[in-house]
Amino acid sequence: MRATVHAGEKLDFDGVITDIYDKKNGALQFVVKDVKVLRQGELVCDVHSVMVIRA
């Protein structure tokens, strides 16, 4: 977190899927997403997440 955020503030989220890959011969798929959280154009937080999907 780069800045303090308070309840009631308006935030903008800008997300991008940065990678998709599989493991275990396709039994597991991984989706990587990076999100920038902005308040009035100022970056307040970077979020990196990985979602695992069992096929």
Distance bins in CASP14 RR format, pairs under 12 A and 6 or more apart:
PFRMAT RR
TARGET T0000
AUTHOR 0000-0000-0000
RMODE 2
METHOD distances of the structure
MODEL  1
1 37 0 0 0 0 1 0 0 0 0 0 0
1 39 0 0 0 0 0 1 0 0 0 0 0
1 43 0 0 0 0 0 1 0 0 0 0 0
1 44 1 0 0 1 0 0 0 0 0 0 0
1 45 1 0 1 0 0 0 0 0 0 0 0
1 46 0 0 0 0 1 0 0 0 0 0 0
1 47 0 0 0 0 1 0 0 0 0 0 0
2 36 0 0 0 0 0 1 0 0 0 0 0
2 37 0 0 0 0 1 0 0 0 0 0 0
2 38 0 0 0 0 0 1 0 0 0 0 0
2 39 0 0 0 0 0 1 0 0 0 0 0
2 42 0 0 0 0 1 0 0 0 0 0 0
2 43 1 0 1 0 0 0 0 0 0 0 0
2 44 1 0 1 0 0 0 0 0 0 0 0
2 45 1 0 0 1 0 0 0 0 0 0 0
2 46 1 0 0 1 0 0 0 0 0 0 0
2 47 0 0 0 0 0 1 0 0 0 0 0
3 9 0 0 0 0 0 1 0 0 0 0 0
3 11 0 0 0 0 0 1 0 0 0 0 0
3 37 0 0 0 0 1 0 0 0 0 0 0
3 38 0 0 0 0 0 1 0 0 0 0 0
3 39 1 0 0 1 0 0 0 0 0 0 0
3 40 0 0 0 0 0 1 0 0 0 0 0
3 41 0 0 0 0 0 1 0 0 0 0 0
3 42 1 0 0 1 0 0 0 0 0 0 0
3 43 1 0 0 1 0 0 0 0 0 0 0
3 44 1 0 1 0 0 0 0 0 0 0 0
3 45 1 0 0 1 0 0 0 0 0 0 0
3 46 0 0 0 0 0 1 0 0 0 0 0
4 39 0 0 0 0 0 1 0 0 0 0 0
4 42 0 0 0 0 0 1 0 0 0 0 0
4 44 0 0 0 0 1 0 0 0 0 0 0
4 45 0 0 0 0 0 1 0 0 0 0 0
5 11 1 0 0 1 0 0 0 0 0 0 0
5 37 1 0 0 1 0 0 0 0 0 0 0
5 38 0 0 0 0 0 1 0 0 0 0 0
5 39 1 0 0 1 0 0 0 0 0 0 0
5 40 0 0 0 0 0 1 0 0 0 0 0
5 42 0 0 0 0 0 1 0 0 0 0 0
5 43 0 0 0 0 0 1 0 0 0 0 0
5 44 1 0 1 0 0 0 0 0 0 0 0
5 45 1 0 0 1 0 0 0 0 0 0 0
6 39 0 0 0 0 1 0 0 0 0 0 0
6 44 0 0 0 0 0 1 0 0 0 0 0
8 39 0 0 0 0 0 1 0 0 0 0 0
9 37 0 0 0 0 0 1 0 0 0 0 0
9 38 0 0 0 0 0 1 0 0 0 0 0
9 39 1 0 0 1 0 0 0 0 0 0 0
9 40 0 0 0 0 1 0 0 0 0 0 0
9 42 0 0 0 0 0 1 0 0 0 0 0
9 44 0 0 0 0 1 0 0 0 0 0 0
9 45 0 0 0 0 0 1 0 0 0 0 0
10 37 0 0 0 0 0 1 0 0 0 0 0
10 38 0 0 0 0 1 0 0 0 0 0 0
10 39 1 0 0 1 0 0 0 0 0 0 0
10 40 0 0 0 0 1 0 0 0 0 0 0
10 41 0 0 0 0 0 1 0 0 0 0 0
10 44 0 0 0 0 0 1 0 0 0 0 0
11 35 0 0 0 0 0 1 0 0 0 0 0
11 36 0 0 0 0 0 1 0 0 0 0 0
11 37 1 0 1 0 0 0 0 0 0 0 0
11 38 1 0 0 1 0 0 0 0 0 0 0
11 39 1 0 1 0 0 0 0 0 0 0 0
11 40 0 0 0 0 1 0 0 0 0 0 0
11 41 0 0 0 0 1 0 0 0 0 0 0
11 42 0 0 0 0 0 1 0 0 0 0 0
11 43 0 0 0 0 0 1 0 0 0 0 0
11 44 1 0 0 1 0 0 0 0 0 0 0
11 45 0 0 0 0 1 0 0 0 0 0 0
11 47 0 0 0 0 0 1 0 0 0 0 0
12 35 0 0 0 0 0 1 0 0 0 0 0
12 36 0 0 0 0 1 0 0 0 0 0 0
12 37 1 0 0 1 0 0 0 0 0 0 0
12 38 1 0 1 0 0 0 0 0 0 0 0
12 39 1 0 0 1 0 0 0 0 0 0 0
12 40 0 0 0 0 1 0 0 0 0 0 0
12 41 1 0 0 1 0 0 0 0 0 0 0
12 42 0 0 0 0 0 1 0 0 0 0 0
12 43 0 0 0 0 0 1 0 0 0 0 0
12 44 0 0 0 0 1 0 0 0 0 0 0
12 45 0 0 0 0 0 1 0 0 0 0 0
13 33 0 0 0 0 0 1 0 0 0 0 0
13 34 0 0 0 0 0 1 0 0 0 0 0
13 35 1 0 1 0 0 0 0 0 0 0 0
13 36 1 0 0 1 0 0 0 0 0 0 0
13 37 1 0 1 0 0 0 0 0 0 0 0
13 38 1 0 0 1 0 0 0 0 0 0 0
13 39 0 0 0 0 0 1 0 0 0 0 0
13 43 0 0 0 0 0 1 0 0 0 0 0
13 44 0 0 0 0 0 1 0 0 0 0 0
13 45 0 0 0 0 1 0 0 0 0 0 0
13 46 0 0 0 0 0 1 0 0 0 0 0
13 47 0 0 0 0 1 0 0 0 0 0 0
14 33 0 0 0 0 0 1 0 0 0 0 0
14 34 0 0 0 0 1 0 0 0 0 0 0
14 35 1 0 0 1 0 0 0 0 0 0 0
14 36 1 0 1 0 0 0 0 0 0 0 0
14 37 0 0 0 0 1 0 0 0 0 0 0
14 38 1 0 0 1 0 0 0 0 0 0 0
14 41 0 0 0 0 0 1 0 0 0 0 0
14 43 0 0 0 0 1 0 0 0 0 0 0
14 44 0 0 0 0 0 1 0 0 0 0 0
14 45 0 0 0 0 0 1 0 0 0 0 0
14 46 0 0 0 0 0 1 0 0 0 0 0
14 47 0 0 0 0 0 1 0 0 0 0 0
15 32 0 0 0 0 0 1 0 0 0 0 0
15 33 1 0 0 1 0 0 0 0 0 0 0
15 34 1 0 0 1 0 0 0 0 0 0 0
15 35 1 0 1 0 0 0 0 0 0 0 0
15 36 1 0 0 1 0 0 0 0 0 0 0
15 37 0 0 0 0 1 0 0 0 0 0 0
15 38 0 0 0 0 0 1 0 0 0 0 0
15 46 0 0 0 0 0 1 0 0 0 0 0
15 47 0 0 0 0 1 0 0 0 0 0 0
15 48 0 0 0 0 0 1 0 0 0 0 0
15 49 0 0 0 0 0 1 0 0 0 0 0
16 31 0 0 0 0 0 1 0 0 0 0 0
16 32 0 0 0 0 1 0 0 0 0 0 0
16 33 1 0 0 1 0 0 0 0 0 0 0
16 34 1 0 1 0 0 0 0 0 0 0 0
16 35 1 0 0 1 0 0 0 0 0 0 0
16 36 0 0 0 0 1 0 0 0 0 0 0
16 46 0 0 0 0 0 1 0 0 0 0 0
16 47 0 0 0 0 0 1 0 0 0 0 0
16 48 0 0 0 0 0 1 0 0 0 0 0
16 49 0 0 0 0 0 1 0 0 0 0 0
17 30 0 0 0 0 0 1 0 0 0 0 0
17 31 1 0 0 1 0 0 0 0 0 0 0
17 32 1 0 0 1 0 0 0 0 0 0 0
17 33 1 0 1 0 0 0 0 0 0 0 0
17 34 0 0 0 0 1 0 0 0 0 0 0
17 35 0 0 0 0 0 1 0 0 0 0 0
17 48 0 0 0 0 0 1 0 0 0 0 0
17 49 0 0 0 0 0 1 0 0 0 0 0
17 50 0 0 0 0 0 1 0 0 0 0 0
17 51 0 0 0 0 1 0 0 0 0 0 0
18 30 0 0 0 0 0 1 0 0 0 0 0
18 31 0 0 0 0 1 0 0 0 0 0 0
18 32 1 0 1 0 0 0 0 0 0 0 0
18 33 1 0 0 1 0 0 0 0 0 0 0
18 34 1 0 1 0 0 0 0 0 0 0 0
18 35 0 0 0 0 0 1 0 0 0 0 0
18 36 0 0 0 0 0 1 0 0 0 0 0
18 46 0 0 0 0 0 1 0 0 0 0 0
18 47 0 0 0 0 0 1 0 0 0 0 0
18 48 0 0 0 0 1 0 0 0 0 0 0
18 49 0 0 0 0 0 1 0 0 0 0 0
18 50 0 0 0 0 0 1 0 0 0 0 0
19 29 0 0 0 0 0 1 0 0 0 0 0
19 30 1 0 0 1 0 0 0 0 0 0 0
19 31 1 0 0 1 0 0 0 0 0 0 0
19 32 1 0 1 0 0 0 0 0 0 0 0
19 33 0 0 0 0 1 0 0 0 0 0 0
19 34 0 0 0 0 1 0 0 0 0 0 0
19 48 0 0 0 0 0 1 0 0 0 0 0
19 49 0 0 0 0 0 1 0 0 0 0 0
19 50 0 0 0 0 1 0 0 0 0 0 0
19 51 0 0 0 0 0 1 0 0 0 0 0
20 26 0 0 0 0 0 1 0 0 0 0 0
20 28 0 0 0 0 0 1 0 0 0 0 0
20 29 1 0 0 1 0 0 0 0 0 0 0
20 30 1 0 0 1 0 0 0 0 0 0 0
20 31 1 0 1 0 0 0 0 0 0 0 0
20 32 1 0 0 1 0 0 0 0 0 0 0
20 33 0 0 0 0 1 0 0 0 0 0 0
20 50 0 0 0 0 0 1 0 0 0 0 0
20 51 0 0 0 0 1 0 0 0 0 0 0
20 52 0 0 0 0 0 1 0 0 0 0 0
20 53 0 0 0 0 1 0 0 0 0 0 0
21 28 0 0 0 0 1 0 0 0 0 0 0
21 29 1 0 0 1 0 0 0 0 0 0 0
21 30 1 0 1 0 0 0 0 0 0 0 0
21 31 0 0 0 0 1 0 0 0 0 0 0
21 32 0 0 0 0 1 0 0 0 0 0 0
21 50 0 0 0 0 0 1 0 0 0 0 0
21 51 0 0 0 0 0 1 0 0 0 0 0
21 52 0 0 0 0 0 1 0 0 0 0 0
21 53 0 0 0 0 0 1 0 0 0 0 0
22 28 1 0 0 1 0 0 0 0 0 0 0
22 29 1 0 1 0 0 0 0 0 0 0 0
22 30 1 0 0 1 0 0 0 0 0 0 0
22 31 0 0 0 0 0 1 0 0 0 0 0
22 52 0 0 0 0 0 1 0 0 0 0 0
22 53 0 0 0 0 1 0 0 0 0 0 0
22 54 0 0 0 0 0 1 0 0 0 0 0
22 55 1 0 0 1 0 0 0 0 0 0 0
23 29 0 0 0 0 1 0 0 0 0 0 0
23 30 1 0 0 1 0 0 0 0 0 0 0
23 50 0 0 0 0 0 1 0 0 0 0 0
23 52 0 0 0 0 1 0 0 0 0 0 0
23 53 0 0 0 0 0 1 0 0 0 0 0
23 54 0 0 0 0 0 1 0 0 0 0 0
23 55 0 0 0 0 0 1 0 0 0 0 0
24 30 0 0 0 0 0 1 0 0 0 0 0
24 52 0 0 0 0 0 1 0 0 0 0 0
24 53 0 0 0 0 0 1 0 0 0 0 0
24 54 0 0 0 0 1 0 0 0 0 0 0
24 55 0 0 0 0 1 0 0 0 0 0 0
25 55 0 0 0 0 1 0 0 0 0 0 0
26 52 0 0 0 0 0 1 0 0 0 0 0
26 53 0 0 0 0 1 0 0 0 0 0 0
26 54 0 0 0 0 1 0 0 0 0 0 0
26 55 1 0 1 0 0 0 0 0 0 0 0
27 52 0 0 0 0 0 1 0 0 0 0 0
27 53 0 0 0 0 1 0 0 0 0 0 0
27 54 1 0 0 1 0 0 0 0 0 0 0
27 55 1 0 1 0 0 0 0 0 0 0 0
28 50 0 0 0 0 0 1 0 0 0 0 0
28 51 0 0 0 0 0 1 0 0 0 0 0
28 52 1 0 1 0 0 0 0 0 0 0 0
28 53 1 0 0 1 0 0 0 0 0 0 0
28 54 1 0 0 1 0 0 0 0 0 0 0
28 55 1 0 0 1 0 0 0 0 0 0 0
29 50 0 0 0 0 0 1 0 0 0 0 0
29 51 0 0 0 0 1 0 0 0 0 0 0
29 52 1 0 0 1 0 0 0 0 0 0 0
29 53 1 0 1 0 0 0 0 0 0 0 0
29 54 0 0 0 0 1 0 0 0 0 0 0
29 55 1 0 1 0 0 0 0 0 0 0 0
30 49 0 0 0 0 0 1 0 0 0 0 0
30 50 1 0 1 0 0 0 0 0 0 0 0
30 51 1 0 0 1 0 0 0 0 0 0 0
30 52 1 0 1 0 0 0 0 0 0 0 0
30 53 1 0 0 1 0 0 0 0 0 0 0
30 54 0 0 0 0 0 1 0 0 0 0 0
30 55 0 0 0 0 0 1 0 0 0 0 0
31 49 0 0 0 0 1 0 0 0 0 0 0
31 50 1 0 0 1 0 0 0 0 0 0 0
31 51 1 0 1 0 0 0 0 0 0 0 0
31 52 0 0 0 0 1 0 0 0 0 0 0
31 53 1 0 0 1 0 0 0 0 0 0 0
32 47 0 0 0 0 0 1 0 0 0 0 0
32 48 1 0 0 1 0 0 0 0 0 0 0
32 49 1 0 0 1 0 0 0 0 0 0 0
32 50 1 0 1 0 0 0 0 0 0 0 0
32 51 0 0 0 0 1 0 0 0 0 0 0
32 52 0 0 0 0 0 1 0 0 0 0 0
33 46 0 0 0 0 0 1 0 0 0 0 0
33 47 0 0 0 0 1 0 0 0 0 0 0
33 48 1 0 0 1 0 0 0 0 0 0 0
33 49 1 0 1 0 0 0 0 0 0 0 0
33 50 1 0 0 1 0 0 0 0 0 0 0
33 51 1 0 0 1 0 0 0 0 0 0 0
34 45 0 0 0 0 0 1 0 0 0 0 0
34 46 1 0 0 1 0 0 0 0 0 0 0
34 47 1 0 0 1 0 0 0 0 0 0 0
34 48 1 0 1 0 0 0 0 0 0 0 0
34 49 0 0 0 0 1 0 0 0 0 0 0
34 50 0 0 0 0 0 1 0 0 0 0 0
35 43 0 0 0 0 0 1 0 0 0 0 0
35 44 0 0 0 0 0 1 0 0 0 0 0
35 45 0 0 0 0 1 0 0 0 0 0 0
35 46 1 0 0 1 0 0 0 0 0 0 0
35 47 1 0 1 0 0 0 0 0 0 0 0
35 48 1 0 0 1 0 0 0 0 0 0 0
35 49 1 0 0 1 0 0 0 0 0 0 0
36 42 0 0 0 0 0 1 0 0 0 0 0
36 43 1 0 1 0 0 0 0 0 0 0 0
36 44 0 0 0 0 1 0 0 0 0 0 0
36 45 1 0 0 1 0 0 0 0 0 0 0
36 46 1 0 0 1 0 0 0 0 0 0 0
36 47 1 0 0 1 0 0 0 0 0 0 0
36 48 0 0 0 0 0 1 0 0 0 0 0
37 43 1 0 0 1 0 0 0 0 0 0 0
37 44 1 0 1 0 0 0 0 0 0 0 0
37 45 1 0 1 0 0 0 0 0 0 0 0
37 46 1 0 0 1 0 0 0 0 0 0 0
37 47 1 0 0 1 0 0 0 0 0 0 0
37 48 0 0 0 0 0 1 0 0 0 0 0
38 44 1 0 0 1 0 0 0 0 0 0 0
38 45 0 0 0 0 1 0 0 0 0 0 0
38 46 0 0 0 0 0 1 0 0 0 0 0
38 47 0 0 0 0 0 1 0 0 0 0 0
39 45 0 0 0 0 1 0 0 0 0 0 0
END
